[in-house]
């Protein structure tokens, strides 16, 4: 018979439950009168009150500060744990006896969620009313990632009712945000009871564990958590819940925790869960030891340590009282606080257990904590996430705290499935239920709960044993946390094993670690090995510094931990790992930085990411490196040599300017600089001379010069820009500097004198004197410039007129003077070179000095009637030096588009390796791909024979043809290789990736009006990344791509603060001005702006491009191209932009499951005047070309109208009210838009082929007629 009072309490509690159960049974069976039920209720209440009162009085000792309210809260939890919790675990274990029982329990769990959500948005969309079991559910609901449920997540995020569950959203569950972007899941208090059973079951297992480990949890003693677990009521924490929940600063929070926890002589347990949280707590105690003891001694918190408002500090201090004896006890135990070995065991000798995770990514942090835990056992009670519960730790007999926790499947309240995956994270089968899993297998968990349905959690588990029919598993790794620099995939689990094994062999403690791929590491660190490798950052506990041999051990242990990595190392495809030791506290600094930069990251859910994806995070760790890494590769020596040459040249220039050196000094500088550059270039040139590299020494010299300037001047320019982005005042100063340079050089021009440039001293003076105008409003000055008059916008005679493309309206011309244009273009070239090299290295596609594949047909040289040369801006992007796959002579003398594309195709495919593909306009690349496909046999024949087909190039001069053939030689092996890759050339999927496997990227725009053709091109690009380095037009350079994103989203840009002075007019969706022009740092996220340019040949000119600000980087806006302001459809009072049309077409294509090559639209007024028809209603006409022979039927054509209604609220409103009729969709033949392109250039010779952009809104009858002629 148990004699302890706690056992008596348990017996009385159990008796109460029995009485209540009897009362309920009697009520249900109607065997008891109301008087009898009342009597039973009184007995239950009396028994419970007596038990609680006796226990509370017994607990009231000086060291126990638990209040009555807190005691009631814990007693209630204890009662429920001993009954419902025990029953839940018993029920689980019973289900584990057979697969059929497990299946039945999971079926009940699932159908509960399905029945509840039948009338929700998600339930109706997925036919929940028809679901009768697990198989029905699987058929109707696919397994998806969180992002694939964006439609529903956005509704829930906005608080819309009846999305995943019936009723309104009361709050959002938030993931930690440390391993990726924060996810949110909707919640409501009425559904928290779903978690109650799971919580009580884990609480029961925790208490069983503490009992079986020999440390009984004494009932009624307060708990001291280190995580911000929300307690709704009841004073049960060592730190007061209110007002502590108003303290949000992490440092202050940990300090307050430390004082209050150590102020208590006894605590019930430590609940931290995340070892990183406990590590930060320990570091806080060590760093503030004297102050913590002083606060305990005095009985109040130090104001300078917590930094909170006095009123809040006073409330917190009211919970403390002086305890000099406790402070003396702690000082006797730990001295000066620098060695806290056995801290928890010594500070609170009766503490039973620490609730702490030790598996997955927490293993290394946990190993480090063992010295502070002493002999205390640790216990991880469950495996769960914001998505739901996955596993419960019922293996309470296992008290070996040096191995990861093991879990059994939690069959409720979440319905959990398991997708088998391989070591690389790829799916290898369909989702399985718990009883179908196999020992040794890896599985990604998929959860269904009241707030999500079949969502991949990203957690991968490993099955280690079977408990009858139930799998026993441990957490392996996060699926997204993988390193890959070649074809390998190294999981965080392999990294964890590598670090633990290396630490064991080195006899040291690793506090924390993270790794990065060389593509991210090198641009931030400013190094370049020229090979692929990992960079591993480690923080050690102590003063020990790793020697070079010690660092090599990490690479060796990773080879032992990952067979695939070892194979790559043996094959030479991956180089030795770069190991960087960081200072003590570096990962704590990274933790704080990540939380400052992302307010969504939860401090008390923080998990240190094992794979770094952010430049800022990497830079933070690099700042904390103890030892500098030395550059070893030959390419880095080249960078050093060129940098040295640049310094010598700078010194020479400085000496000349200061006139402080004689001729011998100048000569010495010049000789050293020349020798340095020559040696670097020659050695690099010799190293690159492989049979497949046909780059001549002149071309190599040109590219080397670009590289030299790219790694020096351009790198400095980007650094200077990023520095300016840190404050609005710095950005304004930079813009004013640019503006005043332009004003200064134009003071004595006609425009400058007319607008009082002599009086302009800054931005406000300039704005007061120069109004914002359209191109037509500057006709007086434009006409003078067009005639070649001097001193119009700038001093001197114009050398040339830059011409706009003319596809989106009438051609505009801007006068230029060659020195200014060349300086501007050289700046652009340098920035392009720097960003493209950065992008290539980031994606493992190292940028090498090889010929460039430029897809561009230059126009003929021509002059206007006044003898002034006219050319598009793109003509000046072309250098006469031989650095292209296509010979320079072809660019100069071949101007026909079809001929040009054929010649480009032959020469590009003749080369096995190329440096890049430079095209910019997707429409040009589409034309090239079609040219290759339609002339496949001829192209391969030309490569095989080593000469161009005279039959295909009938219009090319024979002398030119002979000259071009001199650049070719027979390559039958290359032709055979291409034929084996692409067969008859009809299917060129993955064309660029397969034809040139080492091509680093394709320079290609994919935003604005180019989105549709870019999507069509994706199948031909394969996995080759694309990027556009800048936003540039004839009016100026507006933005630079510093984000280097290569996914399918539109490019985003930062403002370019030099070269052009750019302003932004806020506008609404209809294009109406909403205010005065703003500077870059004054823009707001989500707003649309029209750009206004001031450069050397135009002042405050509306460009017509509309941008949308997507986020802020410091004080700098990050924006994307939205649309052309003039490209608007209107048949009523609405205004439908080309962006809305683009979204409509993209949405319709997804719904129809087809690829759309190109599209344009027009209004009913122009359409009906051409066709001679009249519907007597207003409507849009959209022309679409599909990438297949598929012909859309009537119902499919209606999808476009529905898509525009879904994506544009105004259009939907006018359609609903009958003001606008259903859109007419005209499907045209394949190649129709290519024909329209040629027709447009025939009708307007001034349209530039190299700058061609397909207009999304057609205004001319000839253009509409061209497409109507080719309708299907």
C-alpha angles and dihedrals in degrees: 000000000000111000103189120107091233089060090051088052090052091051092050091047091050089048090053091052090049092051092048090048089051091050092051092047091049091049092050093048093042089229095128132062123231089255089055093050091049091051091051090049092051092050091049093049093046093049092049094046092050092049094048095045094049093048093046092051090048091053096051100106126141093259094052116079097173112140127221092255091050091047092053090049093052094042091053090050090048092051093050092044093053092051116023093026092050091047092050092053091045090050091050093050090049090052091051090066093079139018091230092058091048090049092049092050092049090047090055091048093049097046090051089060093042094049091049093050101042094109097041126104091256093044094052093046090053100039098247089165088070097047115111101163150349096295093051089050093050092050093052101038118051123207107261143176119245091255092056089062092056094124092060096035091056091051091050092045089056090052096249112166126240098022105126098350133019117272134023129320110253098182142348126245107222129204119225096259094215097107095042142326115335114265122206128206123191121244143179130196094238089064096051088086085073086069095044095082092047092048093049091048092053090045089054091050090049092053091045089051094052090048095049092045089060097252110105114204103235107227118241099027114126121254122235112208125186094198122075095251107175113240111191096200139346129071100250103131129091087228114055111253092215121073094007091075086070092062106093103163108104097216092049091046094054092046092052090047090052095051096046096043094049091043087066116079092203133028133180100230142322115253112192106129093184113073089205088063091051091046090054090048091053091048089051091052092049094047093047102032099129092044093049092051091046091053091049090048093050096037096233139086123255108251093210092055099050100035096204131138115283095243092056091044091053092053091050091048090054087070092057134072130185114281108176090160091058091048091050091049092053092046090052091050100046108018111202092359097245094112111048097168109160089009100158095041093049099040093051109019094183096052107128104201148342117235100221137144116235104172135085115011091354097070098095093043089049093051089054091051095054092086090059095044095055111189094338114130119233128211134194105199102190147004110231144137139189087279093061147278120316109167145007127211104231093154091102094151089066107086098162098126094187095074127067118268118263124216140200119216116273104225093192154068087016127047104226129194129182125220112204112234135180126236089273093056097252119139114253100181149351124300114282135200122244098262091052096062124111131221113260094021126128117224136180113221121239117194137204119185137141090288104040139026124214094337119166108237095198092231116126120205131193121217108229102170145349123247097203101296095344122090119234110213145173130212110262109178148306111280092222093051100088135129117219127168098154128002095314128098116208113192126213087248090062090048090049091052091047093053095044092048093047092047090051092051093044091046093230138119118245109208095191143335143190134181137210137192119254090244090066096033100052100055091048095043092042094233135118124195096175090230136085120257147136126260113214122194117200132182117204128204105241140015097296116127120206117240121218091260089052091054092051088060091069090059090048093050091049089053088053092047098046121042093191092053090049091053091051091049092049090049091051093239092119124040129218115296116260108230118197122186114212130203123270107276095023093120091047087054090049090051092054092045092051091052093048092050095045115039088188093068111103113226094209095046093047117146117180107237111238092205116049118216100168127085090210092056091047091049090051091056093044088055087057097049116129098201129038117234116229124227113240110167127098094241089056089052087054090053090049092049093049092046089051089050090051090052092050092049090048090051090050092051092048092049091051092049093049093042087220098132136060128231092276091056092050091047093050091051091047094049093048092048093047094047092048094051094042094050092049095047096044095048092047092047092052091048092054097049100112124150092255094052111082097172110136124222093256091054091045090051090051094050091044090053090051089049091049092052091040094057093043117026097024093044089052091048092053091046089050090050093050090049090053091050090066094077137024092227092055091050092049091049090051092050092047090052090053092046095049091051089056093044093047094054091048101045094106097042126103091255093045094051092046090054101040098248089166088070097045112112101161149346097297093050089050093049092049092054102037119053123207108260144175121242092258092055089062093054094123092061096035091056092051091049091046090056090052096249113167127241098021103129098350137019115275141025116312113247096197146356118240110217128206119229097260094214095107095042142321116339115263123204129208123191119233138184115220101234092052093043093048092050091050094046092047089055089052092048091053094049092046091051093049096048095045092050089049092050094048093051091047091058099042093253101116114213108238132187100259136127117295122234102220115184100203136122112205121216124241118271108262141165133211123242090276094056096254113140114243125201140147118261090246091067088070091054086073123088122204090224115108101253100119132090088234115063117253091241091064091056091049100046109025112077103154109104099220093046091047094052091050093052091046090051096052096046095043094049091044087067116076092201132034134180097227144324110251115190110124095187112073090206089066091052091050089053090049094050091049091048091053093047095047093045098036099129092044093049092051091046090054091050092047093049096038095233138087120256110257089200092059093045100045093143094053117100111254091230091054091045090053090049093051091049089060088070092057134071130182113281109176091160091057092048091050091049092053092046091053090049099047107017110203092358095247093114111046097169110159089010099157095041094048099039093050109018093182097050104130099208148326116249099223137145115235105171135084114010090354096069095093098049089043091057089051090051095053092088090057095045096055109185095335107127120236130205141165113218099205150358106248134161136167087271095058150291111295109168143016126211106236094153094068093198112174103185124103095275119106115271118262125212142200120223115267106225099191134065094023131041105224129193130184127220113205111232137175127239090274093055097254117146114251100186149331123315114280134204121244097262091053096062124112131221115260095019126122120230136183113221122239117196134206116182137141092289105034136035125209093339121169105236097193095229115126120208132191122214110227102178144337126257103199101308094334122099118232109211145173133213110262108177148303110281092221093053098088132134118212128169098154125011095304126101116213113192127209087250090061090048089049091052091047093053093045091050093047091049091054092049092048094043094231140118118243115208097193144333144191134183140207138180130262094250094065093036096052093046088058099041095039091229131123129198091180087230134089120252146146127252119210124188116207133185119201127207094236143042091264114129115209116232124221096268091050092051089057089061090077093058090047090049092053091048091050094048100040121050097194093052091048091051094052091045091052092050093047096244091120125037129219115296116257112229119202116193112206131200122271108275094025094122090049087056090048089051091055092044092052091052091048091052093046115030089188092068108108116230091202092054099038116148119179108237112236092206117049117213103170125079091219091060094048091046090053091058094042089056088061101044116133 
